[in-house]
């Protein structure tokens, strides 16, 4: 089979290659979404609120995983493009070990301080028992999420996106079946949601065994702990980590603000909206993740014609995806929210009215997601981090704190669209300034 790295840069080829990654990200986002749907209908809105309060803590594991996977993946693909396959293999092995140790330490700290942290992030005494039950399953097994994310990123670089997709589908189906079994049939409550999710992630982590096969180019070698290289990969992937940490913070701010304006019904409403949101943005994240190794490879191989062509194709794709996501969100707002409502009219009114405003962010977020991923793929973690920090921790958090003071509940719903609008200006500036340096704006030859 011809490697993706030797194929021409054409829309049908790139979209076919990245489609499994997009579908993978959608299935991964389904974990919490399925938990939310089944919990809302089988346990109740308080349990749904609890999942959203625990969710920021699971996002820390996601942030850690993305930091190591995207940061190291760019280095691994670049080394492969430079013909340094043995170095790429050894480096991958050391990153997996370090990332696993990090996730175990984080899990231990969260477990020790669980209850006060949940109260700080928007819980009250009614919701707290649900938080502790769900968190007691999700947090200690955070390393499973780390393995799954690393595994899936490396499968893309190894030119095995279809293997990744198959196990992502199996993973999602496992989660759905077990959630229904444990909660709807066996009545295990919110604990069943946690067990179902972790079991699904474990299935998704199984293909890590592929890398023990020495016959394929990218495989586990004896690790050489290059401290400088690992630190660079952490810095290079920091923008993706920051995006997820910021999501954790903004989710917590959403919870606090909604508890203030609408009480527990408001927290349940924002929970439903965020579950839907994760599926919508998964498309842009999946495309960016899928195309990043190709960018890194051609950057390392100095294939500037292909790099330039790929950059233009990505911008057009993200713009088109953003428009489609916005239209779908507006058209299907009511049925999407009703999935979580279990017939609660007050809940539906709050959530649907909010989602109409909230969905404006889909017009802009795709380009911002790609801009950050682009610079990570080009091994420029500094610019990638600046885009992410400014977009998320600075603008989103500021909007979340300030807009509700002026506009009340509508300020909460409009915080993300306003933040994305401000961030896209920053993204365009950085891509324009650095386009010449990386050969992204040069005249390209006609490619056969």
Protein Blocks (a to p, Z undefined) as FASTA:
>chain_A
ZZfklpccdfklmmmmmmmmmmmmmmmmmmmmmmmmmmmmmnomklmmmmmmmmmmmmmm
mmmmmmmmmmmmmmmmmmmmnopamlmmmmmmmmmmmmmmmmmmmmmmmmmmmmmmmmmn
opafklmmmmmmmmmmmmmmmmmmmmmmmmmmmmmmnopaklmmmmmmmmmmmmmmmmmm
mmmmnonojmlmmmmmmmmmmmmmmmmmmmmpmkbmbacddddddfklmmmmmmmmmmmm
mmmmmmmmmmmmmmmmmmmmnommlmmmmmmmmmmmmmmmmmmmmmmmmmmmmmmmmmmn
opaklmmmmmmmmmmmmmmmmmmmmmmmmmmmmmmmmmmnnopaklmmmmmmmmmmmmmm
mmmmmmmmmmmmmmmmnopaklmmmmmmmmmmmmmmmmmmmmmmmnommlmmmmmmmmmm
mmmmmmmmmmmmmmmmnopmbccdddZZ
